Amino acid sequence: MQKQKIATVFGGTGFVGRAIVQRLAKAGYIVRVPTRDLVKAARLRTAGEVGQVVPLFCPITSDAALASAVKNADVVINLIGILYESRAGRFQSIQAELPGRLARAARTAGVLRFIHVSAIGADSNSKAKYARSKAAGERAVRDAFPAATILRPSIIFGPEDNFFNQFARMAAALPFLPLIGGGKTLFQPVYVGDVAAAVLACCERADTQGLTYELGGPEAMSFKQLMQKTLEWSGQKSCLLTVPFPLAKLKASILGLMPTPLLTCDQVELLKTDNIVRDPGDLNGSDVGFLWHLGNKPTAMESIVPEYLSRLRPGGPFTKVA
């Protein structure tokens, strides 16, 4: 009888992590989910058979705990990331240093596959700390585990996302939605199910080792177009208001002081750069691939997002959108 493979998923309790844990369990893996919150992770047990999904208490500050979490694993997946700093130095510790620590622990334990989920826009020359820390994390992974596979998704959408849901809720509460810099920044949202399928493909396929894949959906849209779609699908009537970058940065300097900031100065910097996959024609001979190279046809937003935003429509989900 063939030994059941073991996958350790760091960040498995998050929106993307839950989809990946479910996909791995369905594929027959025993899935370990290191976490500080065992109560939150307990609901993941239902993603598989009895004993198939195993939450583990694991403080990520402890190298000994990391080593224990990856022991005897066949694959280790890192999804841990933050969108803003709750205190100074968090981007450095969570997104620049932790990936390397996990990759070293995996290599020492003899793990066969290491998959690191980064982000489109990771750039050591960016003015945004978020993008620089993502690039530093990728370098640390490559240094510690050269055969690692790195995935760089654009915005990830799905029923529990923090993008379409957040802006639809804002539209329900506010008379306008802000278009920072005029809303010209391009994004290429990718479905969470496609990201989970990409991770599984990287677990199973030897030809993905040592490569980087950029994950985007079938459509690239400006932020303004995405906000227009959000209003259409959620049935909200907010106006769209252009906010120039300098004014947005001024507002962000205040909003960034909130416990859960609506906008930070670092995010304003990120919005100055498009968040889309690169042109394949510009990458001849490189080690960068794309979602479709992993055998997945990208899922269109139109087939997923309207259904889950319908619950936010005034009058209920069955109300017709004008």
C-alpha positions as CSV (number, residue, x, y, z in Angstrom):
1,M,0.0,0.0,0.0
2,Q,1.4,3.4,-1.0
3,K,2.3,5.8,1.8
4,Q,-0.1,8.7,2.2
5,K,1.7,12.0,1.4
6,I,2.0,14.7,4.1
7,A,1.7,18.4,3.4
8,T,2.4,21.1,5.9
9,V,0.5,24.3,5.1
10,F,1.6,27.5,6.9
11,G,-1.2,30.1,6.7
12,G,-3.8,27.3,6.2
13,T,-6.5,29.0,8.2
14,G,-6.8,32.1,5.9
15,F,-9.0,32.6,2.9
16,V,-6.6,31.1,0.4
17,G,-5.3,28.6,2.9
18,R,-8.6,27.0,3.5
19,A,-9.1,26.4,-0.3
20,I,-5.7,24.8,-0.5
21,V,-6.2,22.6,2.5
22,Q,-9.5,21.4,1.0
23,R,-7.9,20.7,-2.4
24,L,-5.0,18.8,-0.8
25,A,-7.3,16.7,1.4
26,K,-9.4,15.8,-1.6
27,A,-6.3,14.7,-3.4
28,G,-5.5,12.3,-0.5
29,Y,-2.8,14.2,1.4
30,I,-2.6,14.3,5.2
31,V,-2.6,18.0,5.8
32,R,-0.9,19.6,8.8
33,V,-1.9,23.2,9.6
34,P,0.5,25.0,11.9
35,T,-1.3,27.7,13.8
36,R,-1.4,29.8,17.0
37,D,-5.2,29.5,17.1
38,L,-6.2,25.8,17.4
39,V,-9.9,26.8,17.9
40,K,-9.9,28.7,14.6
41,A,-8.1,25.8,12.8
42,A,-10.5,23.2,14.2
43,R,-13.1,23.8,11.5
44,L,-10.6,22.7,8.9
45,R,-10.9,19.1,10.1
46,T,-14.1,18.7,8.2
47,A,-12.2,19.3,4.9
48,G,-11.1,15.7,5.0
49,E,-11.6,12.3,6.5
50,V,-11.3,11.8,10.3
51,G,-7.6,12.6,11.2
52,Q,-6.7,13.7,7.7
53,V,-6.5,17.5,8.5
54,V,-4.3,18.0,11.6
55,P,-4.1,21.5,13.3
56,L,-0.8,21.9,15.1
57,F,0.1,24.6,17.7
58,C,3.1,26.4,16.2
59,P,4.4,29.8,17.2
60,I,6.3,31.0,14.1
61,T,8.9,32.8,16.2
62,S,10.2,29.4,17.3
63,D,12.6,27.6,14.9
64,A,12.1,24.4,17.0
65,A,8.4,24.6,16.4
66,L,8.9,25.1,12.7
67,A,11.2,22.1,12.5
68,S,8.6,20.0,14.3
69,A,5.8,21.1,11.9
70,V,7.8,20.1,8.8
71,K,9.2,16.8,10.1
72,N,8.5,13.9,7.7
73,A,6.5,16.1,5.4
74,D,6.6,15.5,1.6
75,V,5.7,19.1,0.8
76,V,5.7,22.4,2.7
77,I,3.6,25.4,1.5
78,N,4.0,28.9,2.8
79,L,1.0,31.3,2.5
80,I,1.8,33.6,5.4
81,G,1.6,37.3,4.5
82,I,0.3,40.6,5.7
83,L,-1.2,43.6,3.9
84,Y,-0.1,46.2,6.4
85,E,2.2,46.5,9.4
86,S,0.5,46.5,12.8
87,R,3.9,47.7,14.1
88,A,7.3,48.6,12.6
89,G,9.3,45.7,11.3
90,R,6.4,43.3,10.6
91,F,7.0,43.2,6.8
92,Q,10.6,42.4,7.5
93,S,9.9,39.6,9.9
94,I,6.8,38.0,8.3
95,Q,7.5,38.5,4.6
96,A,11.2,38.8,4.2
97,E,12.7,36.6,6.9
98,L,10.0,34.0,7.7
99,P,10.0,32.4,4.2
100,G,13.7,31.8,4.4
101,R,13.4,30.3,7.9
102,L,10.6,27.9,6.7
103,A,12.6,27.0,3.6
104,R,15.7,26.2,5.7
105,A,13.6,24.1,8.1
106,A,12.2,22.2,5.1
107,R,15.6,21.6,3.5
108,T,17.0,20.4,6.8
109,A,14.1,18.0,7.3
110,G,14.6,16.5,3.8
111,V,11.3,17.8,2.4
112,L,11.0,17.1,-1.3
113,R,8.9,20.1,-2.3
114,F,8.7,23.7,-1.0
115,I,6.0,26.1,-2.4
116,H,6.1,29.7,-1.5
117,V,3.1,32.0,-2.4
118,S,4.4,35.5,-2.9
119,A,2.6,38.2,-5.0
120,I,2.8,39.9,-8.3
121,G,4.7,43.1,-7.9
122,A,7.4,41.7,-5.6
123,D,10.2,44.1,-6.4
124,S,13.4,44.8,-4.5
125,N,13.5,48.3,-6.2
126,S,9.9,49.3,-5.3
127,K,9.2,52.3,-3.1
128,A,6.6,50.2,-1.3
129,K,7.9,48.2,1.7
130,Y,5.3,45.5,1.0
131,A,6.7,44.8,-2.5
132,R,10.3,45.0,-1.2
133,S,9.6,42.5,1.6
134,K,8.0,40.1,-0.8
135,A,11.0,40.2,-3.1
136,A,13.3,39.7,-0.1
137,G,11.2,36.7,0.9
138,E,11.6,35.1,-2.5
139,R,15.3,35.6,-2.4
140,A,15.5,34.0,1.0
141,V,13.5,31.0,-0.2
142,R,15.7,30.5,-3.3
143,D,18.9,30.8,-1.2
144,A,17.7,28.2,1.3
145,F,15.8,25.8,-1.1
146,P,16.8,26.3,-4.7
147,A,14.3,23.8,-6.1
148,A,11.4,25.7,-4.4
149,T,8.4,26.8,-6.6
150,I,7.3,30.4,-6.2
151,L,3.7,31.5,-7.1
152,R,2.9,35.1,-7.6
153,P,-0.9,35.8,-7.7
154,S,-2.6,39.0,-8.5
155,I,-5.6,39.9,-6.4
156,I,-7.4,36.7,-5.3
157,F,-11.2,36.6,-5.5
158,G,-13.7,34.2,-4.1
159,P,-16.7,34.1,-1.7
160,E,-14.7,35.1,1.3
161,D,-12.3,37.5,-0.3
162,N,-11.1,40.8,1.1
163,F,-11.4,42.7,-2.1
164,F,-14.8,42.6,-3.8
165,N,-16.6,42.0,-0.5
166,Q,-14.8,44.9,1.2
167,F,-15.5,47.4,-1.5
168,A,-19.2,46.3,-1.8
169,R,-19.6,46.8,1.9
170,M,-18.0,50.2,1.7
171,A,-20.4,51.1,-1.2
172,A,-23.3,50.1,1.0
173,A,-22.1,52.4,3.8
174,L,-20.6,55.4,1.9
175,P,-21.9,57.7,-0.8
176,F,-18.7,57.3,-2.9
177,L,-15.8,54.9,-3.5
178,P,-12.4,56.5,-3.9
179,L,-10.4,56.0,-7.1
180,I,-6.9,56.6,-6.0
181,G,-4.9,58.2,-8.8
182,G,-8.0,58.1,-11.0
183,G,-8.4,54.3,-10.7
184,K,-6.1,53.6,-13.6
185,T,-4.0,50.9,-12.0
186,L,-4.5,47.5,-13.7
187,F,-5.2,44.3,-11.9
188,Q,-5.7,40.7,-13.1
189,P,-7.9,39.0,-10.4
190,V,-7.4,35.3,-10.1
191,Y,-10.0,32.8,-8.6
192,V,-9.0,31.2,-5.3
193,G,-9.9,27.8,-6.7
194,D,-7.5,28.3,-9.5
195,V,-4.7,29.2,-7.0
196,A,-5.5,26.1,-5.0
197,A,-5.3,24.0,-8.2
198,A,-2.0,25.6,-9.1
199,V,-0.6,24.7,-5.7
200,L,-1.7,21.1,-6.0
201,A,-0.1,20.9,-9.5
202,C,3.2,22.2,-8.0
203,C,3.0,19.5,-5.4
204,E,2.5,16.8,-8.0
205,R,4.6,17.9,-10.9
206,A,8.4,17.6,-10.8
207,D,8.8,20.0,-13.8
208,T,7.6,22.9,-11.6
209,Q,10.6,22.8,-9.3
210,G,12.8,25.8,-9.2
211,L,10.4,27.9,-11.3
212,T,8.3,31.0,-10.6
213,Y,4.7,31.2,-11.8
214,E,2.6,34.4,-12.2
215,L,-1.1,33.7,-11.6
216,G,-3.7,36.0,-13.1
217,G,-7.2,35.6,-14.4
218,P,-8.4,35.9,-18.0
219,E,-9.1,39.6,-17.7
220,A,-7.0,42.6,-16.8
221,M,-9.1,45.6,-15.6
222,S,-8.4,49.0,-14.2
223,F,-9.3,49.6,-10.6
224,K,-12.0,51.9,-11.9
225,Q,-13.5,49.1,-14.0
226,L,-13.4,46.7,-11.0
227,M,-15.2,49.3,-8.8
228,Q,-17.9,49.7,-11.6
229,K,-18.3,45.9,-11.7
230,T,-18.5,45.8,-7.9
231,L,-21.3,48.3,-7.9
232,E,-23.1,46.5,-10.7
233,W,-22.9,43.1,-9.1
234,S,-23.8,44.3,-5.6
235,G,-26.6,46.6,-6.7
236,Q,-25.1,49.6,-4.9
237,K,-25.4,53.2,-6.1
238,S,-22.3,54.8,-4.7
239,C,-20.4,57.4,-6.9
240,L,-16.8,56.9,-7.9
241,L,-14.6,59.8,-6.8
242,T,-11.1,60.4,-8.1
243,V,-8.5,61.0,-5.4
244,P,-5.1,62.2,-6.7
245,F,-2.1,60.4,-5.3
246,P,-0.8,63.2,-3.1
247,L,-4.2,63.7,-1.4
248,A,-4.6,59.9,-1.0
249,K,-1.2,59.8,0.7
250,L,-2.2,62.6,3.1
251,K,-5.4,60.7,3.9
252,A,-3.5,57.4,4.3
253,S,-1.2,59.0,6.8
254,I,-4.2,59.4,9.1
255,L,-6.2,56.2,8.1
256,G,-3.0,54.2,8.6
257,L,-3.1,54.9,12.3
258,M,-6.3,52.8,12.7
259,P,-6.0,49.3,14.3
260,T,-7.3,47.9,10.9
261,P,-6.4,50.7,8.5
262,L,-8.6,51.3,5.4
263,L,-5.6,52.6,3.6
264,T,-1.9,53.1,4.3
265,C,0.8,55.2,2.6
266,D,2.5,52.0,1.5
267,Q,-0.6,50.8,-0.3
268,V,-0.8,54.2,-2.1
269,E,2.7,53.5,-3.4
270,L,1.6,50.0,-4.6
271,L,-1.3,51.5,-6.5
272,K,1.2,53.4,-8.7
273,T,2.3,50.1,-10.4
274,D,0.1,47.7,-12.4
275,N,-0.6,44.3,-10.8
276,I,-0.8,42.1,-13.8
277,V,1.1,39.1,-15.2
278,R,4.0,40.0,-17.5
279,D,3.8,39.6,-21.3
280,P,5.0,36.0,-22.1
281,G,6.8,37.4,-25.1
282,D,9.1,39.4,-22.9
283,L,10.2,36.3,-20.9
284,N,11.9,34.0,-23.5
285,G,14.4,31.8,-21.7
286,S,13.4,32.9,-18.2
287,D,12.3,30.7,-15.4
288,V,8.8,32.3,-15.1
289,G,5.7,30.5,-16.1
290,F,1.9,31.2,-15.9
291,L,-1.3,29.7,-14.6
292,W,-2.1,28.0,-17.9
293,H,1.3,26.3,-17.9
294,L,0.0,24.4,-14.8
295,G,-2.9,23.0,-16.8
296,N,-5.5,25.4,-15.4
297,K,-7.9,27.5,-17.5
298,P,-8.3,30.7,-15.6
299,T,-11.8,31.3,-14.2
300,A,-13.6,34.5,-15.2
301,M,-14.8,36.9,-12.5
302,E,-18.2,37.1,-14.1
303,S,-18.9,33.4,-13.4
304,I,-18.1,33.7,-9.7
305,V,-18.3,37.2,-8.2
306,P,-21.9,38.2,-8.9
307,E,-23.2,35.2,-7.0
308,Y,-21.5,36.0,-3.7
309,L,-22.0,39.8,-4.0
310,S,-25.7,39.3,-4.6
311,R,-26.2,38.9,-0.8
312,L,-25.2,42.5,-0.4
313,R,-27.9,43.9,-2.7
314,P,-30.4,46.3,-1.2
315,G,-33.5,44.2,-0.8
316,G,-31.7,40.9,-0.7
317,P,-29.9,38.5,-3.1
318,F,-32.9,37.9,-5.3
319,T,-33.5,41.5,-6.1
320,K,-32.9,42.3,-9.8
321,V,-30.0,44.6,-10.5
322,A,-31.1,47.7,-12.5
